[in-house]
Amino acid sequence: MRLLLLSIILLLYSGCSHLHEPILICEELIVSSIELKMVETVETDSPNYILYGTAWDRSVAEPAFAVRIKFLRKDGFVTGVITDLDGNFKIELSPGVYGMEVSYPGYNQYTSELTALDGMKEKIQILIGED
């Protein structure tokens, strides 16, 4: 457990040019821009809602690996997905209203509300970093 905590602390400090200060003071590491764009919406025969897409890191012009996308319902249900090496993700949700949180190391969390409708399949693009 101590090794894991130490690894996390070292990872947080590694992005700073001044290692003696904590991450909250290291302004160059925290960037606020996570943006979602709707790409496509289609109807399906599925009784559930399907959300899929790709995350893209604009700062390096490459797919973003390990972007966390979490869905929270008011009844306490929580689920999520993490993008793969190619920045892709796919999740199937029961119909309902969800709080959606998108997070990526070094960036402020993006929060939005998502209404999942049965029989709908939507493709989004997650854009991380500045243009």
C-alpha positions in Angstrom: 0.0 0.0 0.0 2.8 2.4 0.9 4.5 1.6 -2.5 1.3 2.4 -4.4 0.9 5.7 -2.5 4.5 6.6 -3.1 4.1 5.8 -6.8 1.1 8.0 -7.1 2.8 10.9 -5.3 5.9 10.6 -7.6 3.6 10.5 -10.7 1.9 13.7 -9.5 5.3 15.5 -9.0 6.8 14.3 -12.2 4.9 16.8 -14.4 6.3 19.8 -12.5 9.6 21.6 -13.3 9.9 22.5 -9.6 9.7 19.2 -7.7 9.6 20.7 -4.3 6.1 22.1 -4.8 2.9 20.0 -4.7 0.8 19.4 -7.8 -1.9 22.0 -6.9 0.8 24.7 -7.2 2.2 23.3 -10.4 0.0 25.4 -12.7 1.6 24.1 -15.9 0.2 20.6 -15.3 -3.4 21.4 -14.7 -5.3 22.4 -17.9 -9.0 22.8 -18.0 -9.9 21.8 -21.6 -11.8 18.6 -22.0 -14.5 19.0 -24.6 -17.2 16.6 -25.9 -18.5 16.7 -29.5 -21.5 14.7 -30.7 -20.6 12.9 -33.9 -23.5 10.7 -34.7 -26.9 9.4 -33.3 -28.7 6.4 -34.7 -31.6 4.3 -33.6 -31.0 0.6 -32.9 -33.0 -2.5 -31.9 -31.2 -2.6 -28.6 -33.3 -2.1 -25.4 -30.4 -0.1 -24.0 -28.5 3.0 -24.8 -25.0 2.6 -26.4 -22.4 5.3 -26.1 -19.1 4.9 -27.9 -16.4 7.0 -29.4 -12.7 8.1 -29.3 -10.7 10.4 -27.0 -8.1 12.5 -28.7 -5.2 14.4 -27.0 -4.8 17.5 -29.1 -1.5 18.5 -27.4 0.3 15.5 -29.0 -2.1 14.9 -31.9 -2.7 11.2 -30.8 -5.4 9.1 -29.3 -5.8 9.5 -25.5 -5.3 6.2 -23.6 -6.8 5.7 -20.1 -9.4 8.5 -20.2 -11.9 7.7 -17.4 -15.6 8.1 -18.2 -17.9 7.6 -15.2 -21.7 7.5 -15.2 -23.7 8.1 -11.9 -27.4 7.7 -11.5 -29.3 9.4 -8.7 -30.2 6.1 -7.2 -26.5 5.5 -6.5 -25.7 3.2 -9.4 -22.2 3.9 -10.8 -20.5 2.4 -13.8 -17.8 3.5 -16.2 -15.3 2.8 -18.9 -11.6 3.6 -19.7 -10.4 4.3 -23.2 -8.1 1.6 -24.7 -4.7 2.2 -26.3 -6.3 3.6 -29.4 -8.5 6.0 -27.4 -11.7 4.0 -28.1 -14.4 3.2 -25.7 -17.9 1.7 -25.7 -20.5 1.3 -22.9 -24.1 0.1 -22.8 -26.4 1.8 -20.3 -29.9 1.2 -19.1 -32.2 4.1 -20.0 -32.2 7.0 -17.5 -30.5 10.2 -16.5 -26.8 10.0 -15.6 -24.2 12.4 -14.3 -21.2 11.9 -16.7 -17.7 12.6 -15.5 -14.7 12.6 -17.9 -11.2 12.7 -16.4 -7.7 12.5 -17.7 -4.4 12.9 -15.7 -3.3 16.6 -15.7 -6.7 18.0 -16.7 -9.7 19.3 -14.8 -12.6 16.9 -14.8 -15.4 17.5 -17.3 -18.9 17.0 -15.9 -22.2 16.9 -17.8 -25.7 15.3 -17.7 -26.5 12.5 -20.1 -30.0 11.2 -20.9 -29.8 7.6 -22.0 -32.7 6.7 -24.2 -33.5 3.1 -25.1 -32.8 2.1 -28.6 -30.3 4.9 -29.2 -26.6 4.6 -30.2 -24.5 7.8 -30.0 -20.9 8.4 -31.0 -19.0 11.2 -29.3 -15.5 12.5 -29.6 -13.6 13.6 -26.4 -11.1 16.3 -27.2 -8.4 16.9 -24.6 -6.2 20.0 -24.5 -6.2 23.3 -26.4 -6.6 23.7 -30.1 
